[in-house]
Amino acid sequence: MTQRFDVILKSGTVVNQDGEGVRDIGIVAGRIAEIGSLAQGAAAEVVDCKGLHILPGVIDTQVHFREPGLTHKEDLETGSRSAVMGGVTAVFEMPNTSPLTVTEVDFTDKVKRGHHRMHCDFAFFIGGTRENVQDLPHLERAPGCAGVKVFIGSSTGALLVEDDDSLRRIFQVIRRRASFHAEDEYRLNERKSMRIEGDARSHPVWRDEAAALMATQRLVRLARETGRRIHVLHISTKEEIEFLRDHKDVASCEATPHHLTMSAPECYEQLGTLAQMNPPVRSADHRAGIWRGIEQGIIDILGSDHAPHTLEEKAKTYPASPSGMTGVQTLVPLMLDHVNAGRLSLTRFVDLSSAGPARIFNIACKGRIAAGYDADFTIVDLKRSETITNKWIASKAAWTPYDGVRVTGWPVGTFVRGKRVMWQGELVAPSQGEPVRFLETLKQ
């Protein structure tokens, strides 16, 4: 008897929890219906994936899409278009917009803005502040909420909770894993004189290793004191890796492609403020320490920290220049290039980019290629060599610090809930993004 599907992905090398193998995938109503040999199957659409690798859809759990209020840099449509052009099927977007995403009204507005306007699926973080502490238990359970995000060191925007007493109050009321920008604000203020006007190389001198480690240590202490789970974003130092190794029961952590790819002072000498990020890109020994964190399983996930600014804004003289760079579209090709260079396996990349986010954030029905799961796929050509260019970048900011960088390994297809959204560098479907569902908030 002929099995009928909406779509069949034919003869691709499926990378999954049980290894790699050439298989077909049958899709019905946006979900995976069958994995295996579907020679007897029929479908309205059959996609030939021979010679390609089919990965679980990549989930980027840290992006800044700037809407509302800062849409001259990016918006939900352009940011998500950049995501799917780079093979990313879902994103978690940050709350440092204008107005800040700290109230139910503004959070609900964001979800409404994203629904079927974003090209990938999405979730939004609610910002944790001194003023909204009592509302956080309700807000963190809202449909489409990725959890609470707190800045304990100042970065782009006005979100900042730097003192332990206020942080403790937030810890005491929330139940889900909270995410943190971990740089110690007190130390940053003490060291502002370390900034040298016109010299971006002084950025990691000002925002030094101790500022990051001190903040991460404080967070772990508060997590233990209150019995909560934390997620430390964009790890930038080898010391944090060694410290977090002994605290994995309460703390998960993220690495970014730029901290794994760039090193100081070379990146600042070549790119100037285009390499300026918070926390900063540091010396090669810190980059090596973060790679060790990946090798040892201490790093749980990858996130791009896509944080676009216009080239005009980035051209301001340091330190007036804003910190941030595009990244959601380059996450997959950069990391596939590292795979091809032997720095990590393809299965480890899958763990960091799909299974890991699903595990850390308790995402429902994403992160694996398994029957019953959403048919989200990042389809890649591991042998394809391409040069990343500004022209390829779909972000409204229209630039990348990797302009002119040649990589091996390229995203050729993006499927979101069974719909082919990007194929061979072309956007091929209208926007259809919907909120990501979480196991901790299925019942509202």
Secondary structure, DSSP 4 states (H G I P E B T S, - for coil): ---EEEEEEEEEEEEETTEEEEEEEEEETTEEEEEE--TT-EEEEEEE-TT-EEEEPEEEEEE---TTT-TTT--HHHHHHHHHHTTEEEEEE-S-SSS-S-SHHHHHHHHHHHTTTSSSEEEEEEEP-STTGGGHHHHTTSTTEEEEEEESS--SSS----SHHHHHHHHHH--SPEEEE---HHHHHHTGGG-BTTBGGGHHHHS-HHHHHHHHHHHHHHHHHHT--EEE-S---HHHHHHHTT-TTTEEEEE-HHHHH--BTHHHHHHGGGG--SSPP-BHHHHHHHHHHHHTT---EE---B----HHHHTSPTTSSPP----TTTHHHHHHHHHHTTSS-HHHHHIIIIIHHHHHHTBSS-SS--TTSB--EEEEEEEEEEE--GGG--STT---TTTT-EEEEEEEEEEETTEEEEETTEE-S-----BPPBGGGS--
